[in-house]
């Protein structure tokens, strides 16, 4: 049989990677719409069924860096295939679960499979496409992720109205099988290394990082924007865990994350920028429904339709953004994305309610377009600098920074919105109070994007010093 041409093989490999991203983002959003039906089906409280979403989120957040590093050590292809199988099998278990707690456990397993897929897809780009097409490949992955995010609520609603809640989880199964077959057939084989030359997996670092991230994510997701005693205790535990983790990693022979890597301007500033812009993007999801329903008086169906404009823009902008990165370079395109986001957020902070739906959708589209450009450029800039044997863990860090930004945005920006609205319950606040809260929240969002721009300029200056031969710290290749 004649071997496939490299370009043809790369297209099929990217199709498998793109489906992996779609599955993980679809799994994150499709269950939310089913929570009321699940509460009724299992005769459970809303607080109990919330764990169906939290279990997935916590599994992804706490384990994404560790599975990325594990892929670097044992082979990314075999681990990705295992992650796809785990996600698919857990989807079956979710769909047939006879009880709530088995469903929650299956969702945690599904989240672990999603963490593997999210951590390793970007790591494979350097091995499957030519260097000059890296931006387009990253843009494609961003597009499929956005499609999964946009498709989740709408597809979940259709399935819920038709076959019922079990179909919300079982729909992942045929997609999982297709993803597995494409990945198994077209992804490059793992490089074989002798056991003597293989680094050890950092078990203690993994446990410490998982506990630290789990405490932080749980504090913010369970807090709902309020900071009670339990939330503060969890945040304090996360802070102590972070200190212990850094000390342990500094002494480890084969650390999960090398502390010296954070002195690299490309990695450190890119992770911080990713967290900031993801916080801003979550603001649009937190504030948008209240502004559209309370201030503009839209019905539920129309609110959902308007909010889908953001993911739609992200889905259509991903590949063109990748082309811009390949043509103009990652750093220039990063600035362009951030400036676009700042412009959109600034317009939303000045938003007069009399402009109606177009007055909200227009700036929202600008923010989302900038986000798509930034994400593609930022991911490309980081992954281009990484040594092949660290791609998994760095890809995991990029995804982690995005997840932490989303978690932080949901809690902190939600608290800003509630405080600025001057209402005990924003769901019953008056139209003008919600409009004021919306403008204030996006003013804060504009300040966050401005901070990201300052970080981009700082990272660019340090990178320029590096190019000129002035030492600035440890690189990503060590």
Wavefront OBJ file of the C-alpha trace (Angstrom):
o trace
v 0.000 0.000 0.000
v 1.333 3.402 -0.986
v 2.111 5.619 2.022
v 0.114 8.820 2.453
v 1.733 12.089 1.386
v 2.799 14.130 4.420
v 0.266 16.937 3.802
v -2.611 14.469 3.473
v -1.562 12.637 6.629
v -1.275 15.948 8.506
v -4.844 16.920 7.543
v -6.268 13.688 8.928
v -4.140 13.965 12.058
v -5.417 17.518 12.603
v -8.980 16.272 12.103
v -8.450 13.819 14.966
v -6.889 16.516 17.166
v -9.676 18.954 16.328
v -12.317 16.402 17.295
v -10.490 15.853 20.592
v -10.800 19.573 21.355
v -14.448 19.595 20.279
v -15.288 16.636 22.519
v -13.649 18.133 25.606
v -15.363 21.530 25.179
v -18.693 19.903 24.292
v -18.487 17.750 27.415
v -17.952 20.851 29.542
v -21.045 22.722 28.370
v -23.625 20.182 27.281
v -24.548 19.001 30.794
v -25.402 22.443 32.206
v -28.698 22.683 30.362
v -29.790 19.296 31.745
v -29.379 20.174 35.448
v -33.070 20.971 36.125
v -34.149 17.728 34.427
v -31.518 15.748 36.352
v -32.668 17.255 39.657
v -36.174 16.035 38.836
v -35.054 12.625 37.541
v -33.018 11.825 40.663
v -35.267 13.736 43.092
v -32.208 15.729 44.190
v -31.511 19.327 45.184
v -29.963 21.781 42.760
v -26.869 21.918 45.008
v -26.458 18.143 44.601
v -26.842 18.067 40.814
v -24.374 20.965 40.499
v -21.693 18.364 41.220
v -22.364 16.895 37.774
v -20.755 20.053 36.378
v -18.256 20.580 39.203
v -16.866 17.030 39.015
v -15.936 17.544 35.359
v -14.481 21.005 35.959
v -12.433 19.944 38.982
v -11.032 16.859 37.216
v -9.889 18.931 34.238
v -8.452 21.763 36.335
v -6.578 19.638 38.864
v -5.077 17.075 36.472
v -4.431 18.822 33.156
v -0.775 19.721 33.872
v 0.019 16.301 35.349
v -1.375 14.350 32.395
v 0.530 16.634 30.031
v 3.767 15.770 31.789
v 2.854 12.083 31.865
v 2.411 12.209 28.086
v 5.919 13.663 27.756
v 7.284 10.720 29.728
v 5.368 7.635 28.552
v 4.357 8.726 25.057
v 1.720 11.238 23.963
v 0.030 9.040 21.366
v -0.687 6.144 23.693
v -1.875 8.455 26.467
v -4.114 10.459 24.121
v -5.688 7.251 22.820
v -6.252 6.124 26.413
v -7.813 9.517 27.244
v -10.198 9.303 24.279
v -11.223 5.778 25.308
v -11.727 6.887 28.910
v -13.849 9.860 27.846
v -15.954 7.665 25.544
v -16.400 4.881 28.102
v -17.272 7.387 30.832
v -19.861 8.929 28.487
v -21.520 5.515 28.198
v -21.494 5.168 31.986
v -23.008 8.661 32.357
v -25.779 7.746 29.935
v -26.765 4.533 31.734
v -26.107 5.677 35.333
v -28.927 4.477 37.623
v -28.090 6.930 40.416
v -26.841 10.478 40.898
v -23.547 9.687 42.604
v -22.558 7.135 39.966
v -23.292 9.803 37.358
v -21.090 12.268 39.246
v -18.258 9.705 39.460
v -18.583 9.015 35.725
v -18.443 12.756 35.028
v -15.189 12.956 37.003
v -13.769 10.139 34.848
v -15.023 11.961 31.761
v -13.204 15.074 33.005
v -9.965 13.106 33.362
v -10.286 11.943 29.751
v -10.979 15.537 28.689
v -7.894 16.732 30.589
v -5.755 14.287 28.603
v -7.247 15.440 25.295
v -6.909 19.147 26.106
v -3.332 18.810 27.371
v -1.978 16.755 24.475
v -3.691 18.118 21.357
v -1.571 21.296 21.172
v 1.543 19.265 22.012
v 0.994 17.219 18.833
v 0.892 20.232 16.491
v 4.689 20.493 16.323
v 4.880 16.847 15.252
v 2.094 16.842 12.663
v 2.306 20.107 10.657
v 5.149 22.114 9.080
v 6.458 25.013 11.167
v 5.124 27.624 8.729
v 1.568 26.267 9.206
v 1.618 26.166 13.016
v -0.607 29.224 13.400
v -3.287 27.790 11.120
v -3.232 24.502 13.059
v -3.610 26.342 16.375
v -6.436 28.385 14.863
v -8.205 25.202 13.770
v -7.984 23.780 17.289
v -9.390 27.052 18.642
v -12.213 26.876 16.118
v -13.229 23.333 17.045
v -13.082 24.207 20.743
v -15.356 27.208 20.137
v -17.744 25.054 18.098
v -17.979 22.610 21.004
v -18.659 25.463 23.423
v -21.339 26.967 21.170
v -22.903 23.599 20.348
v -23.141 22.393 23.958
v -26.210 24.313 25.236
v -28.159 24.179 21.944
v -27.508 20.479 21.241
v -28.176 19.648 24.887
v -31.519 21.443 24.716
v -32.557 19.566 21.561
v -31.604 16.181 23.029
v -33.285 16.993 26.325
v -36.524 17.884 24.547
v -36.331 14.708 22.437
v -34.727 11.465 23.665
v -34.129 12.798 27.201
v -31.212 13.498 29.520
v -29.364 10.224 28.881
v -28.868 11.202 25.233
v -27.035 14.346 26.418
v -24.148 12.091 27.470
v -24.519 9.261 24.931
v -24.153 11.677 22.002
v -20.421 11.783 22.827
v -19.987 8.061 22.135
v -20.038 7.989 18.287
v -17.897 11.136 18.214
v -15.456 9.502 20.633
v -15.185 6.375 18.508
v -14.513 8.441 15.374
v -11.899 10.519 17.208
v -10.150 7.381 18.466
v -10.023 5.814 14.983
v -8.595 8.984 13.394
v -6.006 9.459 16.152
v -4.939 5.796 16.108
v -4.556 5.763 12.335
v -2.896 9.122 11.666
v -0.998 10.435 14.712
v 2.774 9.863 14.665
v 4.121 6.989 16.728
v 5.765 7.686 20.089
v 9.534 7.773 20.200
v 10.986 4.815 22.045
v 13.333 5.611 24.912
v 15.236 3.300 27.183
v 13.937 3.033 30.733
v 17.339 4.148 32.016
v 17.132 7.439 30.106
v 13.494 8.142 30.952
v 12.742 10.706 33.669
v 10.566 9.661 36.579
v 7.025 10.917 37.062
v 6.772 13.355 39.960
v 4.048 11.729 42.092
v 4.402 14.026 45.103
v 4.355 17.146 42.940
v 1.295 15.815 41.131
v -0.616 15.252 44.382
v 0.348 18.670 45.759
v -0.599 20.488 42.557
v -3.915 18.628 42.278
v -4.801 19.436 45.899
v -3.834 23.103 45.465
v -5.749 23.602 42.231
v -8.693 21.615 43.541
v -8.937 23.829 46.645
v -8.762 27.012 44.524
v -11.293 25.845 41.932
v -13.671 24.521 44.591
v -13.461 27.768 46.572
v -14.449 29.885 43.606
v -17.003 27.565 42.013
v -18.796 26.805 45.277
v -18.491 30.366 46.533
v -20.709 31.756 43.784
v -19.103 35.191 44.126
v -19.441 35.315 47.921
v -16.476 34.829 50.234
v -17.707 33.029 53.336
v -15.588 31.169 55.933
v -15.371 27.930 53.903
v -14.334 29.806 50.750
v -11.651 31.719 52.637
v -10.405 28.496 54.244
v -10.119 26.809 50.847
v -8.295 29.829 49.389
v -5.869 29.806 52.334
v -5.299 26.094 51.776
v -4.619 26.746 48.093
v -2.083 29.453 48.996
v -0.262 27.187 51.452
v -0.339 24.353 48.921
v 1.239 26.597 46.288
v 4.110 27.501 48.629
v 4.755 23.848 49.532
v 4.535 22.817 45.866
v 7.173 25.352 44.790
v 9.545 24.195 47.544
v 9.061 20.518 46.699
v 9.572 21.121 42.977
v 12.778 23.083 43.640
v 14.249 19.978 45.302
v 12.796 17.290 43.017
v 15.177 15.379 40.739
v 12.568 15.241 37.956
v 9.989 17.947 38.786
v 6.513 18.109 37.324
v 7.068 21.814 36.614
v 10.540 23.324 36.699
v 10.334 26.523 38.798
v 13.110 28.065 36.682
v 10.844 27.886 33.628
v 8.646 30.650 35.065
v 11.589 33.036 34.790
v 11.241 32.713 31.030
v 9.488 35.871 29.733
v 7.609 34.053 26.972
v 6.044 31.428 29.236
v 5.370 33.528 32.332
v 3.804 36.495 30.543
v 1.837 34.238 28.182
v 0.304 32.286 31.063
v -0.608 35.489 32.916
v -2.137 37.040 29.783
v -4.124 33.886 29.063
v -5.593 33.919 32.585
v -6.507 37.629 32.309
v -8.240 37.427 28.928
v -10.119 34.248 29.954
v -11.358 36.111 33.031
v -12.706 38.808 30.711
v -14.362 36.279 28.409
v -16.142 34.669 31.341
v -17.428 38.143 32.261
v -19.447 38.190 29.035
v -21.121 34.905 30.022
v -21.768 36.030 33.612
v -23.091 39.528 32.866
v -24.686 39.021 29.451
v -27.798 37.037 30.455
v -28.738 39.547 33.181
v -28.215 42.591 30.960
v -30.159 41.098 28.062
v -33.081 39.884 30.192
v -33.328 42.571 32.893
v -32.232 45.714 31.034
v -33.292 44.921 27.460
v -36.273 42.748 28.466
v -35.500 39.814 26.154
v -37.069 36.375 26.575
v -35.056 33.265 27.414
v -34.871 31.962 23.852
v -33.733 35.308 22.449
v -31.123 35.688 25.230
v -29.627 32.323 24.248
v -29.615 33.312 20.586
v -27.846 36.620 21.283
v -25.247 34.968 23.544
v -24.451 32.433 20.811
v -22.998 35.310 18.741
v -19.777 35.168 20.771
v -18.936 31.475 20.210
v -20.021 31.836 16.570
v -17.486 34.629 16.028
v -14.781 32.574 17.779
v -15.569 29.538 15.627
v -15.350 31.459 12.351
v -12.300 33.533 13.351
v -9.973 30.716 14.453
v -8.490 29.636 11.112
v -8.193 33.192 9.680
v -6.471 34.182 12.928
v -4.020 31.348 12.389
v -3.249 32.641 8.906
v -2.534 36.080 10.360
v -0.132 34.524 12.871
v 1.713 32.616 10.138
v 2.002 35.771 8.024
v 2.761 38.512 10.567
v 4.248 36.566 13.473
v 2.862 35.556 16.856
v 4.002 38.606 18.850
v 2.504 41.232 16.540
v -0.728 39.283 16.322
v -0.869 38.938 20.114
v -0.837 42.742 20.408
v -3.501 43.049 17.718
v -5.774 40.608 19.536
v -5.376 42.356 22.890
v -5.971 45.827 21.407
v -9.132 44.542 19.709
v -10.355 43.039 22.997
v -9.646 46.275 24.865
v -11.618 48.242 22.272
v -14.622 45.911 22.536
v -14.583 45.849 26.350
v -14.227 49.639 26.422
v -17.300 50.007 24.206
v -19.269 47.677 26.517
v -18.223 49.791 29.525
v -19.833 52.822 27.840
v -22.872 50.857 26.707
v -26.093 52.934 26.535
v -29.186 50.719 26.890
v -31.036 52.646 24.151
v -28.862 50.980 21.483
v -30.609 47.681 22.250
v -29.395 44.332 20.949
v -27.032 45.724 18.248
v -25.347 47.898 20.884
v -24.446 44.777 22.858
v -23.774 42.262 20.067
v -21.424 44.568 18.131
v -18.901 45.141 20.957
v -19.297 41.502 22.077
v -18.285 40.363 18.588
v -15.243 42.675 18.736
v -14.189 41.235 22.122
v -14.608 37.663 20.902
v -12.742 38.322 17.651
v -9.830 39.753 19.634
v -9.904 36.752 21.956
v -9.736 34.298 19.048
v -6.762 36.159 17.549
v -4.997 36.417 20.912
v -5.451 32.762 21.850
v -4.117 31.520 18.511
v -1.113 33.858 18.608
v -0.324 33.272 22.282
v -0.482 29.471 22.014
v 1.657 29.525 18.868
v 4.296 31.769 20.476
v 4.642 29.522 23.517
v 4.612 26.138 21.783
v 7.167 27.312 19.195
v 9.696 27.856 22.015
v 9.200 24.536 23.796
v 11.628 21.634 23.642
v 9.832 18.513 22.291
v 10.140 16.618 25.581
v 8.263 19.382 27.480
v 5.426 20.065 25.036
v 2.856 18.105 27.008
v 3.390 19.868 30.328
v 3.575 23.352 28.740
v 0.405 22.670 26.743
v -1.196 21.621 30.022
v -0.071 24.881 31.646
v -1.609 26.932 28.831
v -4.917 25.118 29.208
v -4.703 25.431 32.990
v -4.202 29.209 32.823
v -7.285 29.458 30.603
v -9.361 27.294 32.967
v -8.251 29.249 36.039
v -9.165 32.477 34.262
v -12.641 31.130 33.511
v -13.121 29.962 37.102
v -11.851 33.285 38.482
v -13.993 35.273 36.088
v -17.160 33.415 37.075
v -16.606 34.179 40.755
v -14.698 37.458 40.997
v -16.283 39.266 38.050
v -19.665 37.988 39.196
v -18.966 39.587 42.579
v -17.958 42.856 40.875
v -21.196 42.821 38.876
v -23.341 42.165 41.958
v -21.551 44.861 43.974
v -21.804 47.448 41.204
v -25.495 46.664 40.713
v -26.121 47.540 44.389
v -28.657 44.740 44.630
v -28.945 41.859 47.085
v -30.089 39.648 44.198
v -29.181 40.703 40.647
v -31.852 38.378 39.233
v -34.487 40.776 40.616
v -32.550 44.049 40.206
v -34.032 46.882 38.189
v -33.011 47.584 34.563
v -30.878 50.632 35.377
v -29.103 48.880 38.276
v -28.165 45.966 36.004
v -27.012 48.389 33.281
v -24.774 50.154 35.817
v -23.364 46.828 37.003
v -22.699 45.798 33.393
v -20.820 49.005 32.570
v -18.729 48.765 35.746
v -17.869 45.108 35.139
v -16.646 45.839 31.631
v -14.663 48.833 32.864
v -12.829 46.397 35.139
v -12.486 44.017 32.166
v -10.910 46.822 30.115
v -8.400 47.402 32.910
v -7.537 43.683 32.903
v -6.908 43.717 29.144
v -4.763 46.839 29.556
v -2.734 44.920 32.136
v -2.350 42.066 29.637
v -1.096 44.579 27.047
v 1.504 45.832 29.533
v 2.606 42.239 30.149
v 2.873 41.660 26.395
v 5.097 44.727 26.045
v 7.215 43.591 29.005
v 7.598 40.081 27.593
v 8.490 41.482 24.174
v 11.205 43.704 25.655
v 12.722 40.779 27.549
v 12.558 38.601 24.444
v 14.367 41.370 22.558
v 17.087 41.402 25.187
v 17.405 37.644 24.836
v 17.790 37.957 21.071
v 20.515 40.538 21.668
v 22.361 38.104 23.934
v 21.434 39.681 27.276
v 20.577 36.920 29.800
v 17.086 37.147 31.313
v 16.477 33.818 33.019
v 15.820 30.199 32.200
v 14.294 29.189 28.901
v 11.585 26.738 28.008
v 13.994 24.257 26.550
v 15.724 23.295 29.755
l 1 2 3 4 5 6 7 8 9 10 11 12 13 14 15 16 17 18 19 20 21 22 23 24 25 26 27 28 29 30 31 32 33 34 35 36 37 38 39 40 41 42 43 44 45 46 47 48 49 50 51 52 53 54 55 56 57 58 59 60 61 62 63 64 65 66 67 68 69 70 71 72 73 74 75 76 77 78 79 80 81 82 83 84 85 86 87 88 89 90 91 92 93 94 95 96 97 98 99 100 101 102 103 104 105 106 107 108 109 110 111 112 113 114 115 116 117 118 119 120 121 122 123 124 125 126 127 128 129 130 131 132 133 134 135 136 137 138 139 140 141 142 143 144 145 146 147 148 149 150 151 152 153 154 155 156 157 158 159 160 161 162 163 164 165 166 167 168 169 170 171 172 173 174 175 176 177 178 179 180 181 182 183 184 185 186 187 188 189 190 191 192 193 194 195 196 197 198 199 200 201 202 203 204 205 206 207 208 209 210 211 212 213 214 215 216 217 218 219 220 221 222 223 224 225 226 227 228 229 230 231 232 233 234 235 236 237 238 239 240 241 242 243 244 245 246 247 248 249 250 251 252 253 254 255 256 257 258 259 260 261 262 263 264 265 266 267 268 269 270 271 272 273 274 275 276 277 278 279 280 281 282 283 284 285 286 287 288 289 290 291 292 293 294 295 296 297 298 299 300 301 302 303 304 305 306 307 308 309 310 311 312 313 314 315 316 317 318 319 320 321 322 323 324 325 326 327 328 329 330 331 332 333 334 335 336 337 338 339 340 341 342 343 344 345 346 347 348 349 350 351 352 353 354 355 356 357 358 359 360 361 362 363 364 365 366 367 368 369 370 371 372 373 374 375 376 377 378 379 380 381 382 383 384 385 386 387 388 389 390 391 392 393 394 395 396 397 398 399 400 401 402 403 404 405 406 407 408 409 410 411 412 413 414 415 416 417 418 419 420 421 422 423 424 425 426 427 428 429 430 431 432 433 434 435 436 437 438 439 440 441 442 443 444 445 446 447 448 449 450 451 452 453 454 455 456 457 458 459 460 461 462 463 464 465 466 467 468 469 470 471 472 473 474 475 476 477 478
